[in-house]
Amino acid sequence: MPTDIAEHGHSQHEIEDRIGTPPGRGYLRDIVYGAIDGSVTTFAIVAGVAGAGLSPVIIVALGIANVLADGFSMAAGNYSGTKTELDNIKRLRRIEERHIADDPDGEKRELRHILHLKGLSGPALDEAVEQIASDKEAWIQIMLEGEYGLAPVDPEPMRAALATFVAFLVAGMVPLVPFLLGLELAFQVSTILTLAVFFAIGTYKSIWSLSSWWRSGLETLAIGGIAASIAYFVGTLFT
């Protein structure tokens, strides 16, 4: 069973370091998304072309074109989506800044309600409202979290895009390796390697889930295997 990476110490120094520099949402979603799509789409091309009985040269050419073009497209799409998310956070932050400036009493009532939902009441609630309201940035952040459900750490579009592209590139090249090496039974070897990648991706993402490593691996293997089977079947229709 994978070690829980969320486990941590509780000394004062460890608490200050960890909470003072929160990791944000991380790039697990971007890596898993890019790796699965990279291996699925590239193997779909391999399976489709192999099913149609075409030359290995065509398989390599189409596969590399897919890895580069589709990988870049996915990275660009992830960048645009994450950038839009970041722009929306900035827009909401400006709205809260304006509301605090124009109607501080109304914003304090909202702050009070948010803190009340977190379990504060009575004098402790009154003091917390005044303390937080005395720090504008802390006040805005509490409003963004409590009113809009936003995380305290902003996403980073370029890093998200890079994580997606690298994962897509690495996983997407795996089905092409046997053809690049000119191996006999290249398609069969490519199939085994690709299925192994699917299982490895599932095992990797199990570190952050409640599922066992083998269950997560088999789940991802099944998803990728179905996609590959469909592609191969369609390819055989053109033989």
TORVEXTOR-990513 format. One record per residue: residue in one letter; x, y, z of N, C-alpha, C, O in turn. Coordinates in steps of 0.2 Angstrom, whole numbers, plus 5000, padded with zeros to 4 digits. Each point is the difference from the previous one (the first is absolute). Layout:
aXYZXYZXYZXYZ ...
END
This chain:
m500449945000499650065000500450065000500550015004 p499450044991500450065000500050045007499550005003 t501150034998500050045006499650074999500050034995 d499649995010499650065000500550065000500250025005 i499850024989500550055000499750065004500450055001 a499049955001499750055004500250005007499950055004 e500449894998500250005007500650055001500450014996 h499650025010500550055002500050015007499649975004 g501050064998500150025007499650065003499750034996 h500349975010499650065003500450045005499750035005 s501049974994500450055004499850074998499750014994 q500450045010499850074998500450024993499750034996 h500949955004500450024994499749964993500050044995 e499849905006499749964994499350034998499950014995 i499850015010499350034999500150074996499650014995 e500850035008500150074996500349994993499850044996 d500749915003500249994993499549984996499950024994 r499749935008499549974996499450044998499850014994 i499950035011499550044999500250064997499650044996 g501049995005500250064997500249994993500050054996 t500149895001500149994993499649944998500349954998 p499150065001499549954998500249984993500250044996 p499749895002500249984994499550014994500250004994 g499250035008499650014995499649934997500149955004 r499650064990499749944998500449944997499849954999 g500950075000500449964997499949984993499650034996 y500849925001499949994993499949934998500149974995 l499649995010499849934999499550004995500149954995 r499450095005499549994995500250014993499949974995 d500650085004500350024994500449944997500049984994 i500449995011500549954998499649934998500149974995 v499450025009499649944998499650014994499949954996 y499850105003499650024994500450004994499849974995 g500850065005500450004995500349934998500049984994 a500249985011500349934999499549964997500149964995 i499350045008499549954997499850024993499949964996 d500050105003499850024993500549994995499949984994 g500850035008500549994996500149934998500149984994 s499849975011500149934998499449984996500149964996 v499350065006499449984996500050024993499949964996 t500250105003499950034993500649974996499949994994 t500750015008500649974996499849934999500149984994 f499749985011499949934998499449994996500049954996 a499550095004499550004996500250014993499749964995 i500850085003500250014994500449934998499949984994 v500550005010500449944999499649944999500149964995 a499450035009499549954999499650004994499949954996 g499950125002499650014994500349984994499849974995 v500950065005500449994994500249934999500049974994 a500250005012500249934999499449954998500149954997 g499350075006499449964998499950014993499749954997 a500450105000499950014993500649974996500050004993 g500549975010500649974996500450044997500349984995 l499850095007500550044997500750005002500149965005 s500350074992500750005001500250035007499750045003 p500849935001500350025006500250084999500050035005 v500349984990500250074999499450055000500150055003 i499349934995499450045000499850015008499850055002 i500349895001499850005007500550055004499750045004 v500949964995500550045004499850084998500050045004 a499949974989499950074998499450035003500050055003 l499449914997499450025003500150015007499750045003 g500649915000500150005008500350065002499850035005 i500849984992500450065002499650074999500050045004 a499749964990499650064999499550015005499850065002 n499949895000499450005006500350025006499850055004 v500849924998500350025007500250075000499850045005 l500549994990500250075000499450054999499950055004 a499649934991499550054999499450005005499850055003 d500049884998499550005005500250015007499750035004 g501049964998500350025006500050075001499850035006 f500450014989500050075000499350035001499950045004 s499649934992499350025000499749995007499750055003 m500549905001499749985006500350055005499750035005 a501049984995500350055004499850074999499850045005 a500049984989499850074999499350005002499850065003 g499849894997499350005002500050015008499650035003 n500949935000500050005007500350075003499750035005 y500750004991500350075002499450054999499950045005 s499749954990499550054999499449995006499850055002 g500149894999499549995005500250025007499650035004 t501049954998500350025006500150085001499950035005 k500350004989500050075000499350045001500050055003 t499549924994499450025001499750005007499750045003 e500549905000499949995008500350055004499750035004 l501049994994500450055004499750074999499950045004 d499949974989499750074999499350015004499950055002 n499749894999499450015003500150015008499750045003 i500949934999500250015007500150085001499850035005 k500649994991500250075000499450055000500050055003 r499549934992499450045000499650005006499850055002 l500249895001499650005007500350035005499750035005 r501049974995500450045005499950075000499950045005 r500049994989499950074999499350025002499950055003 i499649904996499350015002500050015008499750055002 e500749905001500050015007500350065003499850035005 e500849994991500350065002499550065000500050055004 r499649954991499650064999499450005005499850055002 h500049894999499449995005500350025007499650035004 i501049954998500250025006500150085001499950035005 a500350004989500150075000499350045000499950055004 d499649924993499450034999499549995006499650045002 d500449905000499549985005500449955005499849945001 p500650095003500449965005499549965005500249955003 d499350084999499549975005499749944997499949955004 g499950064990499749944997500549944999499849945001 e500850084997500549955000500249965006500149955001 k499850105005500249975006499449955002500149955004 r499350064994499449965002500249934996499849955003 e500450064991500249934996500549975003500049945001 l500550095002500649975003499849975006500249945002 r499350095002499849975006499649944999500149955004 h499550054991499649944998500549944998499949945002 i500650074994500549954998500449975006500049945001 l500250115004500349975006499549965004500249965004 h499250074997499549965004499949934997500049955004 l500050044989500049934997500649965002499949945000 k500650095001500649975002500049985008500549965002 g499050065001500049985007500150055006499949995006 l500250074991500150065005499450035002499550004997 s500450025010499450035002500250055006500649995003 g498950054999500150045006500650054999500250024995 p500250005011500550045000500649984995500350044997 a499849905003500549974995499950024993500450024997 l499049985001499850014993500150084999500250024995 d499550025010500150075000500750024999500250044996 e500349935008500750025000500349984993500450034997 a499449915001500349974994499850054994500450014995 v499050015005499850044994500450075000500250024995 e499950015011500450065000500749994998500350044997 q500049905006500749994998500149994993500550034997 i499149935000500049984993499950074995500450014996 a499150025006499850074997500650055000500050044996 s500449955009500550055001500649994995500550044999 d499549904998500549984995499649994993499749954999 k500450104997499650004993500149934996499649974998 e501150025001500149944996499749935003499849964997 a500350045010499749945003499350005000499749944999 w500050115001499250014999499849984993499549965000 i500950064995499849994993500149924999499549974997 q501050005006500149934999499549965003499749954997 i500150075009499449965004499450014996499649954999 m500250104998499450014996500149964993499549974998 l501150034999500049954994499949935002499749964996 e500650025009499949935002499349985003499749964997 g500050095007499349995003499550014995499449975000 e500650084996499550024995500049974994499549994997 y501149995000500149984993500349935000500049964995 g500250015011500349945000500749994997500249954998 l500250115002500650004996500649985005500050015006 a500549954991500649985004500450065001500050054997 p500449955009500450065002500650004995500350065001 v499949904995500650004996499750004992499649964998 d500650094999499850014993500349954995500649985001 p499150004994500349954995500550034996500050064999 e500549904999500550034995499949974993500249944999 p499550094996499949984994500649974996499949944997 m500750095003500549974996500349945003500149954996 r499950045011500249945003499549944998500249954999 a499250075002499549954998500049984993500049944999 a500150104996500149984993500649964999500049954996 l500650075008500649964999499949935002500349954997 a499450045009499949945003499649954995500149944999 t499450094998499649964996500449984993499949954998 f500550105000500349994994500649945001500049964996 v500350055009500649955002499749935001500249954997 a499250055007499749935001499749974994500149944998 f499650104997499849984994500649974995499949954997 l500650095003500649984996500349945002500149954996 v500050045011500349945002499649944999500249954998 a499250055004499549955000499849984993500049944998 g500050124998499849994993500549964995499949984995 m500850035007500549974996500149935002500249964995 v499550015010500149935002499749954994500449964999 p499050054999499849964995500450004993499949954996 l500550105003500450014994500749965001500349994995 v499950005011500749985001500149934996500550004996 p499149955004500149944996500150014993500449974996 f499250085001500150014993500650044998500349994995 l499950065010500650044999500649955000500550024997 l499549935007500649955001499949954995500549964999 g499050044997499949954994500049935003500249954997 l499550045009499949935003499549964996499550024997 e500649915003499549964997499449995005500150025006 l499449974991499350005004500050075004499850005006 a500350054990500050075003499350025003500050035005 f499549954991499450025003499849965006499750035005 q500549914996499849965006500450035006499750015005 v500950014994500550035005499750065002499950025006 s499950024989499750075001499349995004499950045005 t499749914994499449995004500249995007499750025005 i500849934996500249995007500250065004499950015006 l500650024991500350065003499450065001500050035006 t499649974990499450055001499649985006499850055004 l500049894996499649985005500450005007499750025005 a500949974995500450015006500050085002500050015006 v500050034989500050075002499350025003500050045005 f499549934992499350025003500049975007499850045005 f500549904997500049985006500450045005499850015006 a500850014991500550045004499650075002500150025006 i499650014990499750065001499449995005500050055005 g499749904995499549995005500349995007499750025005 t500849944995500449995006500250065003500050015006 y500350044990500350065002499450045003500150035005 k499449984992499450045003499749975006499750045004 s500449904997499749975006500450035007499749995005 i500950044994500350035006499650055003500050025006 w499550024990499650055002499349985001499650055000 s500249894999499349985001500049955005500549975003 l498850014999499949955005500049924997500049965004 s500150044989500049934997500649975001500650035001 s499449904999500749975000500350014994499750014995 w501049985005500450014994499849954994500050034994 w499849915007499949964995499350014997499949994994 r499650035010499350024998500050064995499750004995 s500750055008500150064996500449994993499850024995 g500749935005500349984994499649974996500050014994 l499649945008499549964996499550054997499849994994 e500050065010499550044997500250044994499750004995 t500950035006500350044994500249954994499950024995 l500349925007500249954995499449994996500049994994 a499450005009499449984997499750064995499849994994 i500350075008499850064996500450004994499850014995 g500949995006500550004994499949944996500050014994 g499949935008499949944996499450014996500049984994 i499450055009499450004996500150054994499849994994 a500650075007500150054995500449974995499950014994 a500649955008500549974995499649944996500250004994 s499449975009499649954996499650034995499949974994 i499750085008499650044995500450024994499849994994 a500850045007500450024995500249954995500050004994 y500249945009500349944996499449984996500149984994 f499350015009499449974996499950054994499849974995 v500250095006499850054995500649994994499850004994 g500849995008500549994995499949944996500250004994 t499649955009499949944996499450004995500049974995 l499650085006499550014995500250034993499749994995 f501050035005500250034994500549954997500450024995 t499749925008500549964997499749964993500349964997 
END
